[in-house]
Amino acid sequence: MKKRRTAAFVVTLAVSSLASMETKAAEKLHCTVVLDAESGGVLHRDGTCDKAFAPQSSFKLPLAIMGYDAGILKDATNPRLNYKTEWKRPKREQKSVDPTIWERDSIVWYSQEITRRLGKAKFADYVQRFGYGNADVRGVPGQTDGLTESWLMSSLKISADQQVDFVRRFVTGKLPVSKEAMAKTQAIIPQFSAADGWQVYGKTGSGRMRTKANTYDGDWWLGWFVGWAQKGERKVVFASLNIDDWRGDEPISFATRDALIADLPKRVK
């Protein structure tokens, strides 16, 4: 069995343009950025944080806000939806799911049910008003559907710098949604404990890199961990991204998450 990568996981920086990454084998890339939530001051920033990539399941954070604000999501356990065989999802997703399970287990079909219920116009309007990345939810003609797949290696892209800007606006109440929607979203985001009394809240996201022709790019994977952390009255926001030739037993996003949690206390001193 392959040895699990630990929280000491570090990705070597090797940066290329986004265009070149789409036409040849991907290259290693890393970014970690941490801001003070109140002032917006940079506490830590290393790597390439201005290049935009698909948000993958880190998009479940803004999608939860939309769902609660639109009244599609009710609370932490409602609505509870049942899996349908025609969705043809992996076995781990073939179960009844509520908002908390959706975020915890990263269930794709539940996300797609939310966007279907929002509809194309309302979904696009939320993404635009949130100022989320390039705000492009059109999808890729002939490859991906905008309403149900735009955030999955498709048209919607966001950089780590843009991720922390969005999360900061979320935790400081600056998004154009109800306070109730923001509070209910915060209640379902996965929570983790870090050293020195920090509580970390965040969403992972991972996906296999694609070529320009939308074919899998070998074993190259993208992994996100995006969210906020709090200790007493102090609050920070963060985004960490890794692209690597990944063959670990767990998703690359889990290694990205574990490294961020382990390193956070020294990043915010």
N, C-alpha and C positions, 0 to 999 in steps of 0.2 A: 504493500500500500504506500502511495506517495506520502512523503512527509509534509505535514501541514505547515504553511508559512505562518510565522509568528508576527506579533505586533511590531517587531523590529524591521518588518518588510520595508525596503526602500527601493525606489525606482530610479535608475540612472537617467539623467536628463539627456535627451537626444531629440532636438526639436526640428521639425520640418513644417512647411506650409500645409494648410488644410488641403489645398488642391493636390499636392504631391501625395498626401496620405490616402487620397481617394483613388489614385491611379497606380500605386505600387504598394508593396508590402508595408504595413504600418510600422511606425517606429516608436520606441519608448518615449513616454511623456509623463510628466508628473507636475502637479500643482497642489499646494496647500495654502489657503489664505484664511486668516482669522481677523475679524474686526471687532472693535468695541461696539456693542449694539446701540448705545446711547449717542456717542459722539461720531461714530463712523470711522474713528481712527484705526489705522492699520497696526495690529499687534504682531502679526507674523505674515509674511508672504514669500514663498519660494517656488521656483519652477515657472512653468508657462501657464499663466492664469488668464490670458486674454484670448485664447483660441477656443472657438465654440464647437461643441459636440452635442450629440443627441442626449437629452436628459435621462432617458430610459425611466426606470421606476422612481427616480428622485422626483419625477413629475407628479407623483401621488400626493405630494405636499400641496402644490397649487390646485390640483384637481379636487382634493378634499375641501379646500376653501370654497371652490366653485359649487361643489355638491351641497354643502351646508347653506351657502348663501342663497342658492336657488330653491332650497327646500326639498331636494331629492334625498339628501341624507338627513336623518332626524336627530340622532344622538349616537352614542358610542356603540350601540348594539342594534340599531335600526336604520335602514331596512336590512333584514336578513334575506338574502337571495339564494336560490338553489341553482346549482350547476346544470347546464343543459349539454347533452352529449354532442349536439351539432357544433358546439364551439371547439371541439377537438383540442382541448388543452392538456398539458401534462398531468399525470396522475395526482401530483401534489396539489393541483388546483381543482380537482374533481370533488368538491365538497360544498356544503352550505357556508356562506360567507357573510359577515357583517362588517361595518366600517373598521372596527378594531382589528379583526382578523385580516381584512384586506391590507391594511398598512403593515401589520406584523409579518404576514406571510407573502406579501407582495403579489397579489392575485391580479393577473392581467385582465381576465374577463370581467371582473367587477369594475375596473377602471373603464372598460369599454361600454359597460351598461350605463355608467354615469354620463359619458359623452353622448351616447345615443339618446338619452333622456333630455340632455341639454339641447341637442340639435346643433346643426352646423353653425347657424348664425350666432346663437347665444354663446356657444363654446368659443368661437373665434373672437367674439366681443370681449369675453373675460380675459383671454390671453393677451389681447391688445391692451386692455385697460390695466392689466397687471404689469405691462412693460416687460414681459417675460422673454428674455433672449431675443431672437429675431422675430418672434410672434408669428411665424409662418406655420399655419396648421392646414395647408392645402394638401399635404401628402406628396407623393411622387407618382405622377401618372403612369399607369401600367405596372406599378410596383407596390405602393402602399396607399391605403385609404386615409385621407386626412382626418376624418372624424374619429376613427378608432385606432389609428396607428401613427399619427404624425410625430409623436414623441419617441417612437421606437425605431431608431436608426433611419429616420425619414427626414422630413422637411424642417421640423422644429429643432433648433440648435441654441445652445446657451453656453457661455464660458463660466469658469469658476468665479471670476470677478462679478459677472452678472448674477450668478447664483447667490452670492453673499449680499448683494444689493437687494435682491428680492426678499431674502429671508429677513434682512434688517427691517425692511418696510413692513413685513408681516408681524414681527415681534414687537415693533413699536406702534402698531395700529395705524399705519399709513396707507394701507390698501383700501380701495373703494368698495368695501363690503361691510356687512354688519359686524358689530363687536361679538355678537353671539356666534357667528360663523367662524371667526378667528379663535374664540375660546374653545369651541367644540373641536376644531381642528387640532389645536394644541393638545387636547386630551387624548387623542388617538395616535399621535406620533410615537413610535418606539422610544423607550427611555433606557439609558445605560448609566452606570456609575463609573466615574473616573477617580483617580487619586486626588488627594487634597480636598475632598468634599465637593467636587464638581459633579453636577448631574447633566448628562448629555442627552439631547433629544435630536433625532435625525433619521433620515431616510436614505437607504442605500439604493443603488441602481447599477445594473451591469448589462452588457450586451456585446455580442460578437461583432467585431469590426467588419465592415463591408468594403468591397472594391467599388469603383464607379459603376460597374455593371450590376451591382447589388448581389454579388456572390460573396460567400464567406472568405475572409482574408486569413486563411490558415488558422492558427491558434491565437490570433491577436484579439484581446478583449479590452473593453473599456469598463472602468469601475468608478462609481461616485459614492461619496458620503457627504450629505448636505444637511445642515440644521443649525441648532443653537445650543449653548450650554450656560448653566447658571450656578452661581455659588453665592448664597445670601442675596444681597441686592445687586450683585454684579452679574452682567449678562454679556455674552459674546456670541457672534454668529460665525459660521465657518463653512467652507466648501473644500473638499479634497477630491482630486481626480487622478487616476492612474490609467495609462494605456501600456500594456505589456504582452509579451508572448507568454500566455498564461496556461499552465497545465496543473494547477493546484486542485485539490479535492473539493474545495469550496469555491464559491464565486469570488472573483477578484475584488468585488465590492466589499466582501466581508473582511478581507485583508486590509483594504483601504480604511474601513471603519475601525478596525482594531488598532491600526497604527495611529489614527487620529486620536482615539480615546486615550491611548497610552502616552502620547506626546503632548496632549492638550495642556496639562498643568505647567509645563515649562514653556509653552508657546505664549502663555498669557501673563507671564510675570512682568 
